Structure formats: C-alpha cells, structure tokens
C-alpha cells in the first residue's frame, strides 16, 4: 500500500504528459518540483513507473529500499527506481530538495550503472552546476518547453555523474584489468586479485563489473580463453600444455570452460570445425 504525506513548508509540483515522440526518442520528465519538508513528510510506495532524481540542497533525509537504509546528506543526489519498494523522509527537522521523475531513452541502464543495481542510490559527490540543471528541468516541466531541451539536461546530469564516478574510481579497475591481461597464465582467482587492491571480494566484484561490463571471473576466463585460441591456431602445443600455459589447473577444466565459452572443443576449434 502506498503512503504519501507531502507535509511541506513549500510544495512546488508540476506535471507533464509526454508525447509519443518523447517516449520513443528522449528522456522525459513526468513530475518535477521542490519540497521544503516538515518533519511529518513521508513517502512509502512501489509500482510507480518512473525513475526519481533528488538533489538535496539543505538538511538531510533517510531512504529505505530493499537494499537497505541510506543517509541523504546536503549536496547529494539520490537515484530511485520507483517501480521497486522505497520510502524516504526527513532525518531531522529540515530537509529541502529539488526533484524530478523521469523515464525514457536509456533510463534503466543509467540507473543500473550509476547505483550498482540499487546498492548505492545516494551519490555524495555532485556534478558541477547540479542545482542549475535541476532548475532548468523543473522550468521545462512547469512551462511546457520543447521536450528535447528537458531531455538534454537530464542526459547531462546522468552522463556527468558517470564521468565523475569514473574519474574518481576507474583507474584502479583499469589497472586490475591490465594486471589480469598480463598475468592470466598465473594461478590466481578473484579473491587473490581483490586482495592485491586491498578490497573484499564482494565490493571488488561489484565495482569491477560496473567499469568492465563483466565480472572479474568472466574477465579472467576471457583472457585465458582468448590466449588459448591464439595458441591453438598458431602453435603445435598439445591441448593439455595450452591449458596449463593459459592458467587452467587441469586439462579437463580447460576443455570444459573452452567448450562453454566458444561452443566447441579446443581440438575441434584447432581443426576449424
């Protein structure tokens, strides 16, 4: 059951119906506005078909989702998939924020990428001019400006978040990818790679997949299989020796993995079948 108590000192809320063109081509905002919340403000809902971005410019709030509870601090962005269960409310006496509900274009993939599938929905380091961009989107909805203008500003917020996250965190994962690519023949696993970078296996795996597009286990397997394919075509080494030289612990494991990834056995691949 959805519970919506918009108890506010200030409550600006604007609605717009998207055209079919916007639904097919653009990001489009459905609701937008600004809330200066009273302490009794409370939202609890699910099955609302939109994504929500909140910019907190004063005070603080609490967000609860199926992934856990999160603090929303001043100068942060909160990213919510409103189809999933979520609730949010002031942490103390004050919570002032600007927001917009949106959908369309590549919204789902941006949400999954930025939040690690909802695991980190609050982004503390905001992009430059974030409040100005929110104001432009609110004005677009309020004044019914051309939809591509709103879409451009939503896209700018999302891409800038991605770029800022990448600049902050990507280098160590690029380094991990290079390490794996250069040392695939060694006997290591995901946990041992995570240890090199001083991380737990779980957090390392989540963030590696975010930046590489595949899990570290998949990337290790890819490097080993790619190297074995080259040796099968360009050397006379036995299948067993190729498996060992590419980091597999035994020939059975090599053949099983090769068949799963490539769709045929190493020997058949070598023969061109």
VOGU-3710 file (C-alpha; in Angstrom, 3 decimals, decimal comma):
1> xxxxxxxxxx> 0,000/0,000/0,000  1,420/3,388/-0,989  1,517/6,101/1,681  2,167/9,678/0,540  2,261/12,508/3,092  3,660/15,593/1,403  3,711/17,771/4,528  5,751/20,778/3,428  6,506/24,420/4,141  6,935/24,808/0,394
11> xxxxxxxxxx> 5,438/22,450/-2,172  6,082/23,160/-5,852  4,904/20,284/-8,022  4,474/20,313/-11,799  3,204/17,601/-14,142  3,587/16,983/-17,851  2,286/14,304/-20,209  4,996/13,137/-22,592  4,361/12,945/-26,313  4,853/9,676/-28,166
21> xxxxxxxxxx> 7,906/11,193/-29,836  9,481/11,892/-26,447  8,703/8,354/-25,261  10,432/6,894/-28,296  13,441/9,214/-28,553  14,116/11,189/-25,386  14,445/11,239/-21,658  11,199/12,840/-20,474  10,210/14,313/-17,120  6,790/13,428/-15,701
31> xxxxxxxxxx> 6,816/15,344/-12,428  9,216/17,996/-11,192  9,390/20,498/-8,385  10,746/21,450/-4,994  9,863/20,470/-1,427  10,775/22,133/1,868  9,678/19,278/4,100  8,081/19,365/7,519  9,140/16,644/9,961  5,960/14,632/9,161
41> xxxxxxxxxx> 6,780/14,383/5,439  6,778/10,711/4,441  6,702/8,742/1,171  6,280/4,955/1,013  5,469/3,415/-2,357  6,272/0,988/-5,162  4,987/0,185/-8,663  5,335/3,823/-9,751  6,634/3,651/-13,318  9,397/6,213/-13,249
51> xxxxxxxxxx> 12,891/6,927/-12,021  13,419/9,698/-9,487  16,379/12,037/-9,016  16,520/14,137/-5,857  19,003/16,941/-5,219  19,260/17,807/-1,510  20,378/21,410/-1,009  19,590/21,740/2,698  19,101/19,412/5,650  19,099/15,627/5,376
61> xxxxxxxxxx> 16,841/12,648/4,787  16,582/8,876/5,067  15,982/6,484/2,168  14,937/2,868/2,654  14,898/0,337/-0,191  15,160/-3,425/-0,486  18,958/-2,928/-0,471  18,977/-1,244/2,937  18,845/2,155/4,617  20,805/5,166/3,335
71> xxxxxxxxxx> 21,558/8,640/4,684  20,778/11,510/2,320  23,028/14,452/3,101  23,250/18,022/1,869  24,645/18,412/-1,658  23,932/14,831/-2,677  21,923/13,219/-5,459  19,554/10,342/-4,730  18,589/7,999/-7,573  15,484/5,816/-7,057
81> xxxxxxxxxx> 13,749/3,202/-9,194  10,153/3,937/-8,232  8,914/0,581/-9,508  10,674/-1,006/-6,527  9,762/-0,526/-2,860  11,156/2,686/-1,402  10,418/5,119/1,397  12,005/8,421/2,307  11,516/11,090/4,958  13,440/13,846/6,833
91> xxxxxxxxxx> 16,283/12,675/9,025  15,814/15,506/11,492  13,862/18,757/11,357  14,880/20,112/7,952  15,039/18,559/4,520  14,829/20,696/1,392  15,219/19,194/-2,048  14,507/19,571/-5,743  13,411/16,577/-7,759  12,092/15,179/-10,990
101> xxxxxxxxxx> 10,511/11,888/-12,019  11,588/10,764/-15,469  11,714/7,852/-17,889  12,503/7,029/-21,478  15,608/6,553/-23,586  18,251/4,603/-21,626  16,969/5,374/-18,111  17,074/1,813/-16,807  20,666/1,231/-17,868  21,826/4,533/-16,396
111> xxxxxxxxxx> 20,113/3,640/-13,119  21,721/0,188/-13,000  25,151/1,547/-13,890  25,187/4,534/-11,544  23,703/2,783/-8,498  25,136/-0,726/-8,959  21,575/-2,048/-9,352  20,313/-0,021/-6,403  23,125/-0,904/-3,995  24,444/2,689/-3,849
121> xxxxxxxxxx> 21,497/5,005/-4,647  22,935/8,100/-2,918  25,756/9,893/-4,741  27,669/12,245/-2,451  29,966/13,987/-4,925  27,644/16,046/-7,103  28,412/17,297/-10,562  29,104/20,937/-11,313  26,075/23,205/-11,701  23,779/20,436/-10,482
131> xxxxxxxxxx> 21,229/22,795/-8,930  21,114/24,873/-12,108  20,393/21,753/-14,157  17,600/20,728/-11,784  16,131/24,246/-12,049  16,172/24,022/-15,848  14,339/20,683/-15,788  11,750/21,989/-13,322  11,208/25,037/-15,526  10,883/22,811/-18,620
141> xxxxxxxxxx> 8,063/20,866/-16,985  6,392/23,935/-15,498  6,455/25,985/-18,716  5,962/23,072/-21,146  9,179/23,892/-23,026  10,206/21,756/-26,034  10,849/18,222/-24,806  14,306/17,874/-26,305  15,517/20,692/-24,003  14,450/18,769/-20,919
151> xxxxxxxxxx> 15,924/15,565/-22,341  19,274/17,269/-22,949  19,505/18,447/-19,328  18,515/15,061/-17,887  21,145/13,428/-20,074  23,734/15,975/-18,943  23,097/15,167/-15,279  23,317/11,415/-15,848  26,434/11,487/-18,009  28,224/13,906/-15,698
161> xxxxxxxxxx> 27,558/11,608/-12,738  29,013/8,709/-14,722  32,076/10,728/-15,725  32,691/11,984/-12,196  32,397/8,490/-10,754  34,745/7,197/-13,436  37,368/9,867/-12,789  37,290/9,062/-9,077  37,282/5,263/-9,144  38,063/3,852/-12,560
171> xxxxxxxxxx> 41,868/3,894/-12,556  42,344/1,058/-10,080  39,930/-1,154/-12,025  41,697/-0,361/-15,285  44,903/-1,360/-13,502  43,261/-4,601/-12,328  42,163/-5,383/-15,881  45,710/-4,789/-17,136  47,124/-6,983/-14,375  44,798/-9,853/-15,321
181> xxxxxxxxxx> 45,520/-9,452/-19,044  49,280/-9,572/-18,414  49,265/-12,397/-15,849  46,383/-14,656/-16,978  48,749/-17,653/-17,040  49,330/-17,447/-13,271  47,307/-19,434/-10,762  45,082/-16,711/-9,255  41,364/-16,190/-8,626  39,037/-13,252/-7,978
191> xxxxxxxxxx> 39,752/-13,158/-4,254  43,513/-13,022/-4,722  43,153/-10,151/-7,236  40,867/-8,270/-4,823  43,477/-8,718/-2,080  46,133/-7,077/-4,263  43,982/-3,943/-4,337  43,058/-4,112/-0,661  39,371/-4,890/-1,221  36,926/-7,566/-0,225
201> xxxxxxxxxx> 35,859/-9,954/-2,965  32,242/-8,739/-2,995  32,906/-4,979/-3,334  35,721/-5,590/-5,819  33,466/-7,779/-7,989  30,570/-5,293/-7,944  32,708/-2,325/-8,952  34,845/-4,260/-11,439  31,695/-5,307/-13,312  30,454/-1,740/-13,234
211> xxxxxxxxxx> 33,539/-0,467/-15,044  34,491/-3,502/-17,178  30,992/-4,604/-18,182  31,665/-8,149/-16,929  32,584/-9,780/-13,628  36,280/-10,289/-12,770  35,755/-14,052/-13,058  34,361/-13,604/-16,565  37,251/-11,317/-17,494  39,856/-13,803/-16,212
221> xxxxxxxxxx> 38,163/-16,553/-18,210  38,005/-14,350/-21,317  41,736/-13,541/-21,168  42,639/-17,210/-20,742  40,339/-18,442/-23,497  41,465/-15,714/-25,928  45,097/-16,676/-25,316  44,336/-20,383/-25,769  42,543/-19,716/-29,067  45,647/-17,982/-30,388
231> xxxxxxxxxx> 47,897/-20,877/-29,328  45,550/-23,468/-30,821  45,696/-21,739/-34,204  49,332/-20,620/-34,186  51,289/-23,344/-32,373  51,738/-27,124/-32,279  51,460/-27,338/-28,480  49,190/-30,061/-27,152  45,775/-29,147/-25,781  46,958/-30,119/-22,320
241> xxxxxxxxxx> 50,041/-27,857/-22,433  47,980/-24,971/-23,799  45,526/-25,323/-20,936  48,292/-25,221/-18,332  50,085/-22,347/-20,053  46,872/-20,291/-20,009  46,263/-20,626/-16,281  43,943/-23,639/-16,076  44,618/-26,085/-13,254  43,977/-29,209/-15,358
251> xxxxxxxxxx> 43,086/-30,170/-18,905  39,522/-31,189/-18,017  38,803/-27,735/-16,611  40,292/-26,145/-19,738  38,252/-28,248/-22,156  35,041/-27,753/-20,174  35,498/-23,966/-19,976  36,549/-23,666/-23,615  33,512/-25,592/-24,797  31,207/-23,447/-22,642
261> xxxxxxxxxx> 32,642/-20,157/-23,913  33,433/-20,985/-27,552  30,779/-23,608/-28,210  33,167/-26,325/-29,361  36,146/-28,297/-28,038  39,723/-26,988/-28,289  40,657/-29,727/-30,742  37,668/-29,005/-32,985  38,490/-25,291/-32,856  42,062/-26,053/-33,919
271> xxx> 40,790/-28,110/-36,851  38,411/-25,348/-37,849  35,244/-27,322/-37,146
//
